Amino acid sequence: MKHLVTLLFFVGAIAAYIAGSMPGAALLLVVGVILELAGWYRVFRGAR
């Protein structure tokens, strides 16, 4: 289940990047960055 949540963070980030590439949707790029950072945090937090 833990890996599924991490995967969903990355999938959500990709979706936000795609949606944010349209003009006027720069806020979605910020959401994508936040989701990606959350995913990487979960990956490296468990590496200890």
mmCIF file of the N, C-alpha and C atoms, coordinates in Angstrom:
data_MODEL
# 
_entry.id   MODEL 
# 
loop_
_atom_site.group_PDB 
_atom_site.id 
_atom_site.type_symbol 
_atom_site.label_atom_id 
_atom_site.label_alt_id 
_atom_site.label_comp_id 
_atom_site.label_asym_id 
_atom_site.label_entity_id 
_atom_site.label_seq_id 
_atom_site.pdbx_PDB_ins_code 
_atom_site.Cartn_x 
_atom_site.Cartn_y 
_atom_site.Cartn_z 
_atom_site.occupancy 
_atom_site.B_iso_or_equiv 
_atom_site.pdbx_formal_charge 
_atom_site.auth_seq_id 
_atom_site.auth_comp_id 
_atom_site.auth_asym_id 
_atom_site.auth_atom_id 
_atom_site.pdbx_PDB_model_num 
ATOM 1   N N  . MET A 1 1  ? 0.828  -1.190 0.000   1.00 0.00 ? 1  MET A N  1 
ATOM 2   C CA . MET A 1 1  ? 0.000  0.000  0.000   1.00 0.00 ? 1  MET A CA 1 
ATOM 3   C C  . MET A 1 1  ? 0.871  1.253  0.000   1.00 0.00 ? 1  MET A C  1 
ATOM 4   N N  . LYS A 1 2  ? 1.985  1.189  0.712   1.00 0.00 ? 2  LYS A N  1 
ATOM 5   C CA . LYS A 1 2  ? 2.880  2.342  0.796   1.00 0.00 ? 2  LYS A CA 1 
ATOM 6   C C  . LYS A 1 2  ? 3.440  2.695  -0.578  1.00 0.00 ? 2  LYS A C  1 
ATOM 7   N N  . HIS A 1 3  ? 3.773  1.689  -1.361  1.00 0.00 ? 3  HIS A N  1 
ATOM 8   C CA . HIS A 1 3  ? 4.319  1.942  -2.692  1.00 0.00 ? 3  HIS A CA 1 
ATOM 9   C C  . HIS A 1 3  ? 3.255  2.481  -3.636  1.00 0.00 ? 3  HIS A C  1 
ATOM 10  N N  . LEU A 1 4  ? 2.020  2.066  -3.424  1.00 0.00 ? 4  LEU A N  1 
ATOM 11  C CA . LEU A 1 4  ? 0.922  2.555  -4.259  1.00 0.00 ? 4  LEU A CA 1 
ATOM 12  C C  . LEU A 1 4  ? 0.724  4.056  -4.062  1.00 0.00 ? 4  LEU A C  1 
ATOM 13  N N  . VAL A 1 5  ? 0.793  4.514  -2.823  1.00 0.00 ? 5  VAL A N  1 
ATOM 14  C CA . VAL A 1 5  ? 0.630  5.937  -2.534  1.00 0.00 ? 5  VAL A CA 1 
ATOM 15  C C  . VAL A 1 5  ? 1.764  6.729  -3.184  1.00 0.00 ? 5  VAL A C  1 
ATOM 16  N N  . THR A 1 6  ? 2.973  6.232  -3.087  1.00 0.00 ? 6  THR A N  1 
ATOM 17  C CA . THR A 1 6  ? 4.114  6.904  -3.716  1.00 0.00 ? 6  THR A CA 1 
ATOM 18  C C  . THR A 1 6  ? 3.942  6.953  -5.229  1.00 0.00 ? 6  THR A C  1 
ATOM 19  N N  . LEU A 1 7  ? 3.505  5.859  -5.814  1.00 0.00 ? 7  LEU A N  1 
ATOM 20  C CA . LEU A 1 7  ? 3.260  5.829  -7.255  1.00 0.00 ? 7  LEU A CA 1 
ATOM 21  C C  . LEU A 1 7  ? 2.176  6.827  -7.642  1.00 0.00 ? 7  LEU A C  1 
ATOM 22  N N  . LEU A 1 8  ? 1.137  6.938  -6.827  1.00 0.00 ? 8  LEU A N  1 
ATOM 23  C CA . LEU A 1 8  ? 0.069  7.891  -7.117  1.00 0.00 ? 8  LEU A CA 1 
ATOM 24  C C  . LEU A 1 8  ? 0.553  9.335  -7.041  1.00 0.00 ? 8  LEU A C  1 
ATOM 25  N N  . PHE A 1 9  ? 1.510  9.625  -6.165  1.00 0.00 ? 9  PHE A N  1 
ATOM 26  C CA . PHE A 1 9  ? 2.105  10.962 -6.134  1.00 0.00 ? 9  PHE A CA 1 
ATOM 27  C C  . PHE A 1 9  ? 2.777  11.274 -7.471  1.00 0.00 ? 9  PHE A C  1 
ATOM 28  N N  . PHE A 1 10 ? 3.528  10.322 -7.990  1.00 0.00 ? 10 PHE A N  1 
ATOM 29  C CA . PHE A 1 10 ? 4.228  10.540 -9.258  1.00 0.00 ? 10 PHE A CA 1 
ATOM 30  C C  . PHE A 1 10 ? 3.262  10.628 -10.438 1.00 0.00 ? 10 PHE A C  1 
ATOM 31  N N  . VAL A 1 11 ? 2.240  9.798  -10.442 1.00 0.00 ? 11 VAL A N  1 
ATOM 32  C CA . VAL A 1 11 ? 1.236  9.849  -11.511 1.00 0.00 ? 11 VAL A CA 1 
ATOM 33  C C  . VAL A 1 11 ? 0.485  11.181 -11.460 1.00 0.00 ? 11 VAL A C  1 
ATOM 34  N N  . GLY A 1 12 ? 0.154  11.621 -10.265 1.00 0.00 ? 12 GLY A N  1 
ATOM 35  C CA . GLY A 1 12 ? -0.506 12.920 -10.108 1.00 0.00 ? 12 GLY A CA 1 
ATOM 36  C C  . GLY A 1 12 ? 0.368  14.067 -10.565 1.00 0.00 ? 12 GLY A C  1 
ATOM 37  N N  . ALA A 1 13 ? 1.668  13.965 -10.290 1.00 0.00 ? 13 ALA A N  1 
ATOM 38  C CA . ALA A 1 13 ? 2.603  15.004 -10.733 1.00 0.00 ? 13 ALA A CA 1 
ATOM 39  C C  . ALA A 1 13 ? 2.663  15.045 -12.250 1.00 0.00 ? 13 ALA A C  1 
ATOM 40  N N  . ILE A 1 14 ? 2.726  13.897 -12.896 1.00 0.00 ? 14 ILE A N  1 
ATOM 41  C CA . ILE A 1 14 ? 2.762  13.856 -14.357 1.00 0.00 ? 14 ILE A CA 1 
ATOM 42  C C  . ILE A 1 14 ? 1.477  14.447 -14.934 1.00 0.00 ? 14 ILE A C  1 
ATOM 43  N N  . ALA A 1 15 ? 0.347  14.087 -14.352 1.00 0.00 ? 15 ALA A N  1 
ATOM 44  C CA . ALA A 1 15 ? -0.924 14.628 -14.829 1.00 0.00 ? 15 ALA A CA 1 
ATOM 45  C C  . ALA A 1 15 ? -0.984 16.144 -14.659 1.00 0.00 ? 15 ALA A C  1 
ATOM 46  N N  . ALA A 1 16 ? -0.484 16.636 -13.547 1.00 0.00 ? 16 ALA A N  1 
ATOM 47  C CA . ALA A 1 16 ? -0.474 18.084 -13.316 1.00 0.00 ? 16 ALA A CA 1 
ATOM 48  C C  . ALA A 1 16 ? 0.475  18.785 -14.279 1.00 0.00 ? 16 ALA A C  1 
ATOM 49  N N  . TYR A 1 17 ? 1.618  18.165 -14.587 1.00 0.00 ? 17 TYR A N  1 
ATOM 50  C CA . TYR A 1 17 ? 2.543  18.746 -15.564 1.00 0.00 ? 17 TYR A CA 1 
ATOM 51  C C  . TYR A 1 17 ? 1.895  18.831 -16.942 1.00 0.00 ? 17 TYR A C  1 
ATOM 52  N N  . ILE A 1 18 ? 1.185  17.782 -17.336 1.00 0.00 ? 18 ILE A N  1 
ATOM 53  C CA . ILE A 1 18 ? 0.531  17.777 -18.643 1.00 0.00 ? 18 ILE A CA 1 
ATOM 54  C C  . ILE A 1 18 ? -0.567 18.839 -18.693 1.00 0.00 ? 18 ILE A C  1 
ATOM 55  N N  . ALA A 1 19 ? -1.393 18.881 -17.656 1.00 0.00 ? 19 ALA A N  1 
ATOM 56  C CA . ALA A 1 19 ? -2.466 19.872 -17.618 1.00 0.00 ? 19 ALA A CA 1 
ATOM 57  C C  . ALA A 1 19 ? -1.904 21.288 -17.481 1.00 0.00 ? 19 ALA A C  1 
ATOM 58  N N  . GLY A 1 20 ? -0.793 21.425 -16.799 1.00 0.00 ? 20 GLY A N  1 
ATOM 59  C CA . GLY A 1 20 ? -0.186 22.739 -16.595 1.00 0.00 ? 20 GLY A CA 1 
ATOM 60  C C  . GLY A 1 20 ? 0.545  23.265 -17.814 1.00 0.00 ? 20 GLY A C  1 
ATOM 61  N N  . SER A 1 21 ? 0.716  22.431 -18.823 1.00 0.00 ? 21 SER A N  1 
ATOM 62  C CA . SER A 1 21 ? 1.398  22.900 -20.034 1.00 0.00 ? 21 SER A CA 1 
ATOM 63  C C  . SER A 1 21 ? 0.483  23.747 -20.911 1.00 0.00 ? 21 SER A C  1 
ATOM 64  N N  . MET A 1 22 ? -0.808 23.738 -20.610 1.00 0.00 ? 22 MET A N  1 
ATOM 65  C CA . MET A 1 22 ? -1.745 24.580 -21.350 1.00 0.00 ? 22 MET A CA 1 
ATOM 66  C C  . MET A 1 22 ? -1.597 26.026 -20.869 1.00 0.00 ? 22 MET A C  1 
ATOM 67  N N  . PRO A 1 23 ? -1.816 26.982 -21.761 1.00 0.00 ? 23 PRO A N  1 
ATOM 68  C CA . PRO A 1 23 ? -1.716 28.398 -21.364 1.00 0.00 ? 23 PRO A CA 1 
ATOM 69  C C  . PRO A 1 23 ? -2.688 28.737 -20.231 1.00 0.00 ? 23 PRO A C  1 
ATOM 70  N N  . GLY A 1 24 ? -2.207 29.479 -19.260 1.00 0.00 ? 24 GLY A N  1 
ATOM 71  C CA . GLY A 1 24 ? -3.039 29.919 -18.152 1.00 0.00 ? 24 GLY A CA 1 
ATOM 72  C C  . GLY A 1 24 ? -3.186 28.919 -17.029 1.00 0.00 ? 24 GLY A C  1 
ATOM 73  N N  . ALA A 1 25 ? -2.466 27.835 -17.073 1.00 0.00 ? 25 ALA A N  1 
ATOM 74  C CA . ALA A 1 25 ? -2.596 26.814 -16.032 1.00 0.00 ? 25 ALA A CA 1 
ATOM 75  C C  . ALA A 1 25 ? -1.289 26.632 -15.278 1.00 0.00 ? 25 ALA A C  1 
ATOM 76  N N  . ALA A 1 26 ? -0.599 27.722 -15.033 1.00 0.00 ? 26 ALA A N  1 
ATOM 77  C CA . ALA A 1 26 ? 0.700  27.651 -14.367 1.00 0.00 ? 26 ALA A CA 1 
ATOM 78  C C  . ALA A 1 26 ? 0.586  27.120 -12.935 1.00 0.00 ? 26 ALA A C  1 
ATOM 79  N N  . LEU A 1 27 ? -0.550 27.312 -12.313 1.00 0.00 ? 27 LEU A N  1 
ATOM 80  C CA . LEU A 1 27 ? -0.736 26.818 -10.953 1.00 0.00 ? 27 LEU A CA 1 
ATOM 81  C C  . LEU A 1 27 ? -0.617 25.293 -10.910 1.00 0.00 ? 27 LEU A C  1 
ATOM 82  N N  . LEU A 1 28 ? -1.046 24.631 -11.982 1.00 0.00 ? 28 LEU A N  1 
ATOM 83  C CA . LEU A 1 28 ? -0.935 23.173 -12.022 1.00 0.00 ? 28 LEU A CA 1 
ATOM 84  C C  . LEU A 1 28 ? 0.523  22.719 -12.100 1.00 0.00 ? 28 LEU A C  1 
ATOM 85  N N  . LEU A 1 29 ? 1.383  23.533 -12.680 1.00 0.00 ? 29 LEU A N  1 
ATOM 86  C CA . LEU A 1 29 ? 2.809  23.197 -12.663 1.00 0.00 ? 29 LEU A CA 1 
ATOM 87  C C  . LEU A 1 29 ? 3.350  23.208 -11.240 1.00 0.00 ? 29 LEU A C  1 
ATOM 88  N N  . VAL A 1 30 ? 2.900  24.169 -10.461 1.00 0.00 ? 30 VAL A N  1 
ATOM 89  C CA . VAL A 1 30 ? 3.310  24.241 -9.050  1.00 0.00 ? 30 VAL A CA 1 
ATOM 90  C C  . VAL A 1 30 ? 2.787  23.025 -8.289  1.00 0.00 ? 30 VAL A C  1 
ATOM 91  N N  . VAL A 1 31 ? 1.552  22.641 -8.558  1.00 0.00 ? 31 VAL A N  1 
ATOM 92  C CA . VAL A 1 31 ? 0.969  21.447 -7.926  1.00 0.00 ? 31 VAL A CA 1 
ATOM 93  C C  . VAL A 1 31 ? 1.784  20.212 -8.316  1.00 0.00 ? 31 VAL A C  1 
ATOM 94  N N  . GLY A 1 32 ? 2.197  20.137 -9.598  1.00 0.00 ? 32 GLY A N  1 
ATOM 95  C CA . GLY A 1 32 ? 3.014  19.018 -10.056 1.00 0.00 ? 32 GLY A CA 1 
ATOM 96  C C  . GLY A 1 32 ? 4.338  18.941 -9.324  1.00 0.00 ? 32 GLY A C  1 
ATOM 97  N N  . VAL A 1 33 ? 4.966  20.080 -9.125  1.00 0.00 ? 33 VAL A N  1 
ATOM 98  C CA . VAL A 1 33 ? 6.246  20.110 -8.406  1.00 0.00 ? 33 VAL A CA 1 
ATOM 99  C C  . VAL A 1 33 ? 6.055  19.642 -6.963  1.00 0.00 ? 33 VAL A C  1 
ATOM 100 N N  . ILE A 1 34 ? 4.987  20.103 -6.327  1.00 0.00 ? 34 ILE A N  1 
ATOM 101 C CA . ILE A 1 34 ? 4.726  19.706 -4.942  1.00 0.00 ? 34 ILE A CA 1 
ATOM 102 C C  . ILE A 1 34 ? 4.465  18.200 -4.847  1.00 0.00 ? 34 ILE A C  1 
ATOM 103 N N  . LEU A 1 35 ? 3.683  17.666 -5.782  1.00 0.00 ? 35 LEU A N  1 
ATOM 104 C CA . LEU A 1 35 ? 3.414  16.226 -5.764  1.00 0.00 ? 35 LEU A CA 1 
ATOM 105 C C  . LEU A 1 35 ? 4.677  15.420 -6.024  1.00 0.00 ? 35 LEU A C  1 
ATOM 106 N N  . GLU A 1 36 ? 5.515  15.899 -6.944  1.00 0.00 ? 36 GLU A N  1 
ATOM 107 C CA . GLU A 1 36 ? 6.758  15.177 -7.228  1.00 0.00 ? 36 GLU A CA 1 
ATOM 108 C C  . GLU A 1 36 ? 7.694  15.211 -6.017  1.00 0.00 ? 36 GLU A C  1 
ATOM 109 N N  . LEU A 1 37 ? 7.801  16.353 -5.381  1.00 0.00 ? 37 LEU A N  1 
ATOM 110 C CA . LEU A 1 37 ? 8.641  16.442 -4.183  1.00 0.00 ? 37 LEU A CA 1 
ATOM 111 C C  . LEU A 1 37 ? 8.130  15.517 -3.083  1.00 0.00 ? 37 LEU A C  1 
ATOM 112 N N  . ALA A 1 38 ? 6.819  15.425 -2.940  1.00 0.00 ? 38 ALA A N  1 
ATOM 113 C CA . ALA A 1 38 ? 6.248  14.515 -1.935  1.00 0.00 ? 38 ALA A CA 1 
ATOM 114 C C  . ALA A 1 38 ? 6.585  13.070 -2.272  1.00 0.00 ? 38 ALA A C  1 
ATOM 115 N N  . GLY A 1 39 ? 6.546  12.730 -3.549  1.00 0.00 ? 39 GLY A N  1 
ATOM 116 C CA . GLY A 1 39 ? 6.897  11.371 -3.961  1.00 0.00 ? 39 GLY A CA 1 
ATOM 117 C C  . GLY A 1 39 ? 8.344  11.053 -3.683  1.00 0.00 ? 39 GLY A C  1 
ATOM 118 N N  . TRP A 1 40 ? 9.239  11.976 -4.044  1.00 0.00 ? 40 TRP A N  1 
ATOM 119 C CA . TRP A 1 40 ? 10.667 11.740 -3.783  1.00 0.00 ? 40 TRP A CA 1 
ATOM 120 C C  . TRP A 1 40 ? 10.958 11.690 -2.288  1.00 0.00 ? 40 TRP A C  1 
ATOM 121 N N  . TYR A 1 41 ? 10.240 12.497 -1.502  1.00 0.00 ? 41 TYR A N  1 
ATOM 122 C CA . TYR A 1 41 ? 10.426 12.449 -0.058  1.00 0.00 ? 41 TYR A CA 1 
ATOM 123 C C  . TYR A 1 41 ? 10.065 11.071 0.486   1.00 0.00 ? 41 TYR A C  1 
ATOM 124 N N  . ARG A 1 42 ? 8.959  10.498 -0.014  1.00 0.00 ? 42 ARG A N  1 
ATOM 125 C CA . ARG A 1 42 ? 8.556  9.169  0.438   1.00 0.00 ? 42 ARG A CA 1 
ATOM 126 C C  . ARG A 1 42 ? 9.569  8.112  0.013   1.00 0.00 ? 42 ARG A C  1 
ATOM 127 N N  . VAL A 1 43 ? 10.176 8.276  -1.167  1.00 0.00 ? 43 VAL A N  1 
ATOM 128 C CA . VAL A 1 43 ? 11.160 7.302  -1.634  1.00 0.00 ? 43 VAL A CA 1 
ATOM 129 C C  . VAL A 1 43 ? 12.395 7.342  -0.742  1.00 0.00 ? 43 VAL A C  1 
ATOM 130 N N  . PHE A 1 44 ? 12.918 8.522  -0.499  1.00 0.00 ? 44 PHE A N  1 
ATOM 131 C CA . PHE A 1 44 ? 14.179 8.629  0.257   1.00 0.00 ? 44 PHE A CA 1 
ATOM 132 C C  . PHE A 1 44 ? 13.982 8.532  1.759   1.00 0.00 ? 44 PHE A C  1 
ATOM 133 N N  . ARG A 1 45 ? 12.782 8.789  2.250   1.00 0.00 ? 45 ARG A N  1 
ATOM 134 C CA . ARG A 1 45 ? 12.527 8.625  3.672   1.00 0.00 ? 45 ARG A CA 1 
ATOM 135 C C  . ARG A 1 45 ? 12.613 7.154  4.066   1.00 0.00 ? 45 ARG A C  1 
ATOM 136 N N  . GLY A 1 46 ? 12.172 6.285  3.182   1.00 0.00 ? 46 GLY A N  1 
ATOM 137 C CA . GLY A 1 46 ? 12.207 4.852  3.483   1.00 0.00 ? 46 GLY A CA 1 
ATOM 138 C C  . GLY A 1 46 ? 13.564 4.209  3.233   1.00 0.00 ? 46 GLY A C  1 
ATOM 139 N N  . ALA A 1 47 ? 14.510 4.951  2.636   1.00 0.00 ? 47 ALA A N  1 
ATOM 140 C CA . ALA A 1 47 ? 15.811 4.393  2.307   1.00 0.00 ? 47 ALA A CA 1 
ATOM 141 C C  . ALA A 1 47 ? 16.754 4.341  3.503   1.00 0.00 ? 47 ALA A C  1 
ATOM 142 N N  . ARG A 1 48 ? 16.393 4.940  4.603   1.00 0.00 ? 48 ARG A N  1 
ATOM 143 C CA . ARG A 1 48 ? 17.283 4.979  5.767   1.00 0.00 ? 48 ARG A CA 1 
ATOM 144 C C  . ARG A 1 48 ? 17.439 3.665  6.440   1.00 0.00 ? 48 ARG A C  1 
# 
